[in-house]
Amino acid sequence: MGQVHLGGGWHPCGTLGAFASAASSSSVLGLSEDQTVHALGLAGSQASGIMAVQYGAMMKRGHAGRSCQSGLYAAVLAEEGFTGITNVFDRPVRRLLHDVFAIHRSLRSQRTHGGGWAPTSRPCASA
């Protein structure tokens, strides 16, 4: 998500990890496309993580585990018929989507103007 998301005070591992976990858990469980959509919607309501936690708290590293747990929980619920937000990435209150597109525009601009970029090899749960 980069500096836009991080600069907004969000810890990407906590905010995005639940979606990644829901997607991978849905795949492992063999969920249908419809169930996977619901799993992502259920994960979205559990996604959280603020960077303020890094100051004087030990929970920042817990965001990785919690997001994995939330995604798996969402996939299991979807498998059992629970429904989630079916348009979680396109809701009227879509700050997350706004941040994603802002990062995309920034990276595209850097490439257009000769600036290089590379994905990080640092996992989100690293110290």
C-alpha positions in Angstrom: 0.0 0.0 0.0 2.9 2.3 0.4 3.4 5.6 2.1 -0.1 7.0 1.3 -1.8 4.2 3.4 0.9 4.2 6.0 1.0 8.0 6.2 -2.7 7.9 6.8 -1.9 6.2 10.1 -2.8 2.6 9.0 -0.7 -0.5 9.5 -1.0 -2.3 6.2 -0.4 -5.7 7.7 -3.5 -5.3 9.9 -5.7 -3.5 7.3 -4.9 -5.7 4.3 -3.8 -8.9 5.8 -7.4 -10.0 6.6 -8.3 -9.7 2.8 -5.2 -11.7 1.8 -5.9 -14.4 4.4 -9.6 -14.6 3.3 -8.6 -15.0 -0.3 -6.0 -17.7 0.4 -8.2 -19.5 2.9 -11.1 -19.4 0.4 -8.8 -21.0 -2.2 -7.6 -23.7 0.2 -11.1 -24.5 1.3 -12.3 -24.7 -2.3 -14.9 -22.1 -1.9 -17.0 -21.0 -4.9 -16.6 -17.5 -6.3 -19.8 -16.3 -4.5 -18.5 -17.7 -1.2 -15.2 -16.1 -1.7 -16.9 -12.7 -2.3 -18.7 -13.1 1.0 -15.5 -14.2 2.7 -13.8 -11.0 1.5 -16.8 -8.9 2.7 -16.7 -10.6 6.1 -12.9 -10.0 6.3 -13.4 -6.4 5.5 -15.5 -5.8 8.6 -12.7 -7.3 10.7 -9.7 -5.5 9.0 -8.0 -3.1 11.3 -4.7 -1.8 12.4 -3.3 1.6 13.3 0.3 2.6 13.3 -0.1 4.4 16.6 0.2 1.0 18.2 3.9 1.0 17.5 4.5 3.6 20.2 4.6 2.0 23.7 2.5 -1.1 22.8 3.4 -4.7 21.8 0.4 -5.3 19.6 1.8 -4.2 16.2 3.3 -7.6 15.6 0.0 -9.1 16.6 -1.7 -7.5 13.6 -0.2 -10.2 11.3 -1.6 -13.1 13.4 -4.9 -11.4 14.0 -5.4 -10.6 10.3 -4.6 -14.2 9.4 -7.1 -15.4 12.0 -9.8 -12.9 10.8 -9.4 -14.0 7.1 -9.6 -17.7 8.0 -12.6 -17.0 10.2 -14.3 -15.1 7.4 -13.7 -18.0 4.9 -15.1 -20.6 7.3 -18.2 -18.4 8.0 -18.7 -17.9 4.2 -18.4 -21.7 3.7 -21.2 -22.1 6.3 -23.4 -19.7 4.5 -22.7 -16.4 6.3 -23.0 -13.4 4.0 -20.6 -10.4 3.9 -20.4 -7.1 2.2 -20.5 -8.1 -1.5 -19.0 -4.9 -2.8 -16.5 -4.3 0.1 -14.0 -2.6 -2.3 -16.6 -0.3 -3.8 -18.6 1.1 -1.0 -19.5 4.8 -0.7 -17.1 5.1 2.1 -14.1 3.8 0.3 -10.9 5.3 1.8 -9.0 2.0 1.3 -9.8 2.0 -2.4 -8.9 5.7 -2.6 -5.5 4.9 -1.1 -4.9 2.0 -3.5 -5.6 4.2 -6.5 -3.4 7.0 -5.1 -0.5 4.6 -4.8 -1.1 3.3 -8.3 -1.1 6.8 -9.7 2.1 7.6 -7.8 3.9 4.5 -9.0 2.8 5.1 -12.6 4.0 8.7 -12.4 7.4 7.6 -11.1 7.8 5.1 -14.0 6.7 7.8 -16.5 9.2 10.3 -15.2 12.2 7.8 -15.1 12.0 6.9 -11.4 12.4 3.3 -10.6 10.5 1.2 -8.1 10.6 -2.3 -6.9 8.4 -4.4 -4.7 9.7 -4.8 -1.2 11.0 -8.2 0.0 10.2 -7.3 3.6 7.2 -9.2 4.8 4.6 -7.2 6.6 5.1 -9.0 9.9 8.9 -8.3 10.1 10.2 -6.3 13.0 
